[in-house]
Amino acid sequence: MELEAVRTFVAVAAAGQFQEAAADLSITQQAVSKRVATLEKDLGVRLFTRTARGARLTIDGQAFLPHARELLRVAERADASVRPGRRALRVDVVNRRIMTAGLVQDFYRTHPEIELDVVTLDADVDGAIAAVEAGTIDATFHAVPPRQHLPDAIRTARVVDEPHQLLIGPRHPLANARAVAPGQLAGHRIWMPGLDARGEVAVYYAELAAAFGITIDVVGPVFGNEALLAEIADSSDLATLVGQGSRYLWPDSWDLRRIPVRGPAPVYPMSLIWHYENPHPALSRLRDHLSAGRTDPPDSNVWTPTWDQRATPPGVKPWSGPEAEPPSPA
């Protein structure tokens, strides 16, 4: 059955006259009669009885009316669910504990009137780009190497340059350091169980480990962040790397320490990825918010992977090699 015929039937039932329904719908009375006749043919019943005073619902018409109204309500909700500006902006933040989730939360605090659907996709940059291209999500955050294949419709913008911190327990040898250099981590066990072995994340950490002689241990079952933090708090040799903007909570009794890594500061670059034909008005507002809020790394001496060949932010000196002075561990 045609939705316009159903809408016309409801209008006639409300008005009680074909002529008045035609005026309400801004169509001719002949068009109203034709639509109602088509609907009656589809249903195989008469919906109205014509009288001197207009049109009166038959028993079948009375039975069909509440369902017709519900059909129109469902159609309106379906239309609203995909119409730009009326459905929620769907953003993949990758992980709810990392900096990207905080950035999107800040955006929502600034624009509470914008409805958001925050999701986490289990995908590398290729999978995330495919999801944006297919319309599964409106935007996502990932590191995008310059050689990364981008479909013609996909756009990216660098929005995050996040330094690392060393997360350790109170009995670790570096527990009282104000800052540590990447080279000082050589010989220490950096434990990151469950680190993805695919995509840009794996490539980044492999290059970071090779550049500074760091051993990253990915062995072991993954019992969740709380279990990982508990193990580190109770250990004298375990440590892990976390982003400066990541959010973790633990009991005060664990006495975990977050120590900046600098001299140089390894920076993980992330970009916002979106489809340039996406008409959702909140998407452009999110891009503007992230662009206006982006800040350079606090350390002027940074290390980024060799595949990150894009322009260095103003005032930031790229790492030039092992001659850089490490900070004092004390």
DOMARLUM-12692 format. One record per residue (C-alpha): y, x, z. Coordinates in steps of 0.5 Angstrom, whole numbers, plus 500, padded with zeros to 3 digits. Layout:
# residues N
YXZ ...
//
This chain:
# residues 330
500500500 507502499 512504504 518501501 514494500 512494508 519496509 521490505 516485509 519487515 526486513 524479510 521477517 527479521 532476516 528469515 530469508 529473501 536473499 539476506 533481506 536483499 543484502 540488508 536493503 542493498 537491492 536484488 533478491 528479485 526486487 525483494 520478491 516483487 515488493 513482497 508480492 505487491 504488498 500481499 496483493 494489496 492486502 489480499 493475503 499471503 504473508 510468507 510461506 517459503 521453506 527450504 530454510 527460507 521464509 516463514 511468516 504465515 498467521 496473517 504475516 504474524 498479525 501484520 508484523 507489529 502494525 508494519 513496524 509501527 507504520 515505519 516508526 510513524 513514518 520516521 517520526 513524520 520525516 523527523 518532524 519536518 526535516 531541517 535541523 530535526 524539528 523545533 524552530 518555530 518563532 512567534 514572539 508576539 507577546 510573552 511579556 515583551 522584549 522579543 520573548 526575552 531575546 529568544 529566551 536569551 538565545 535558548 540559554 546560549 544554545 540549549 541544544 536547539 529545540 524551540 517552539 515559541 508561539 504568539 500569533 494574533 496578527 499584525 505585520 501583514 498577517 505575520 508576514 503571510 504566516 512566514 511565507 506560508 511556512 506556519 512559522 519560521 520567524 517573527 518580530 514586528 515593526 516593518 515600515 519601509 513602505 510595507 509590502 514584502 513578498 520576494 522571498 521575505 527578508 527582514 533585519 532590524 534587531 530591536 530599538 526599544 525605549 519606553 518607560 512610564 508605569 505609574 502608581 505611588 500617588 501619581 504626580 510623576 511618581 518621584 521623577 527620575 525620568 520624564 520627557 514625552 511632552 510632560 505626559 500631555 494632560 496625563 491619562 495614558 491608559 492602554 485598554 485593548 491597544 490594537 486598532 490595526 496595523 503598525 502598532 496603532 500607527 506608531 502610537 497614533 503618531 507618538 500621541 500626535 507628536 507630543 500631545 499625548 492622550 492615549 485612552 484605549 476605552 474599557 474592557 480588557 481583564 488582563 495585565 494583572 488587573 491593569 496593573 492593580 488599577 494603576 497602582 490604586 490610581 492617582 492619575 492613571 499611567 501606561 507605557 511599557 517597553 523597557 525590556 518588557 517583563 511584569 510582576 506585581 506585589 511589593 505593596 503596589 509600589 509601582 514605578 517604572 520611569 524612563 521616558 527620554 528627552 527624546 526617548 521614543 523608540 519602537 523599532 522591531 525587525 526579525 522576519 523570515 523566509 530566505 529559502 527556509 533551510 532550518 540551520 537554527 534560523 541562521 544561528 538565531 539571526 546571528 545571535 540577535 545581530 551580535 546582541 543588538 545594542 543602541 538605545 541608551 539615550 542619544 536623543 531618540 524619537 522614531 515614527 516618520 515611517 521609520 526612515 532607515 539609517 539611524 544607529 551610529 552615535 544616536 541623534 534623531 529627535 529634531 523637534 520640540 526644542 529638545 531639553 526635557 529632563 527634570 521631573 524631580 
//
